[in-house]
Structure formats: structure tokens, C-alpha cells
């Protein structure tokens, strides 16, 4: 919608100037453009399609993650201890939160196999084992963060490359304007307008593709940082739970 409106404005400007090779719509501008400009516009169209697919995909993924986080927090609040937490989390859908918890508790049980059933017979973790547990949790956090970050790099690439492609189209259009001036031996608006039209359309499309991608990237990068902070807080709470129950 935004691209169509901007292209219509560019068409109106060119028609008001009396040029553009008779273009009466944004689509006419595309059809009358030179081959290099059309190639640039096709690449931008592919980038636009890819960016919107990524935007809706990440929106769905983060929305599901928020729901999973709410269920996880609810289960944590109702749990009476580490063993109860483990049983409750097995009843909810798998998520990065539950996977991180399972990694932590499984590593703890590898060190203290009977800790949940016979607490008095088990001594606490040594400082070295506690540091190792933290490393295991950090590794799980990093893996979950990397998995959730898939696709964001492409949004960043599209957001940064699209304006440059639009600028490239602008340069091509200006070059065509000078070529037309040379061929016709005149600097009239009829000789200049077609090249300016190409410059306008490629610039508009490049910006129209880049702006949503940049906004989405910044938004989802912020959400990813918040998610990482939540998982780090959970890891600290997990170690704190072990400490409160005398397991470390």
C-alpha cells in the first residue's frame, strides 16, 4: 500500500512535468523502465516478499513464546519445590523455558542421582560443580537465543541493502537522462523525464522495502534481548531454588 501510494505520487509528478513517456500508472513506470532498472525492481520485490514472510513468521514465533512464558511462570509460582516444579513442567507444552529447566535439573541429577528422593544422604554441590552447572545453563540459554534469532539477520540485510539497490537504480536513471540528452541534443523535459522516472521509482521501492524490514528487525531484536534476560533470570532462580532447599 505504501509503495503504491508513493509510486502514484511519482507518476503524478512526472505527468505534471509533461514527461515519463506517457506513463499513466505506477505499473507503466515499471514496464517502461530500462532492463537494469527492471532487474533491480525485481530483486527488491523478492526482498519485500521475503521480509514480510520473515516478519509474520517471527511475529507468530514470539507470540507463541509469550504464551509459553506465561504458562511457565504460572507453573513456577504454583510449585512447592524443585521436584514439584519438575513434575508440573512436564505437564505443559515444551518451550525454551522448559528445555532450559530440564537441562539444568538433568545435569544436577547426574551429579547427585538421589537428590530428589533422599536428600539427607546427599551432600551439596562443590563450588566447581556449581560453576559447571552455571556453564551448562548458560550454554542452554545461548542455544535457545540463537534458535530464536534465526531470520533476524536477513531482516537486517534487507533493511540495509534495499536502499542501496534503490540508490543504484537512481544512478541508472540519471545516467539514462544524460544519455537521452546526448541522443536528442536537447535538455528538454521530454529527454530528462524518463530517466528521472526510473530514478524515482527505484528510490521509492527501495525505501518502501527497507523501512518495514528495519522497523521489524529493531522490534524483534528488542524482544530477543528481553527473552534472553528472562531466561538468565530463570537460571539464577533455578540456582537459588537449589540453595533454598539445601542442595548446593
Secondary structure, 3 states (H helix, E strand, C coil): CHHHHHHHHHHHHHHHHCCCCCCCCHHHHHHCCCHHHHHHHHHHHHHHHHHHHHHHHHHHHHHHHHHHHHHHHHHHHHCCCHHHHHHHHCCCCCCHHHHHHHHHHHHHHHHCCCCCCCHHHCCCCCHHHHHHHHHHHHHHHHHHHHHHCCCHHHHHHHHHHHHHHHHHHHHHHHHHHHHHHHHHCCCCHHHHHHHHHHHHHHHHHHHHHHHHHHHHHHHHHHHHHHHHHHHHHHHHHHHHHHHHCCCC
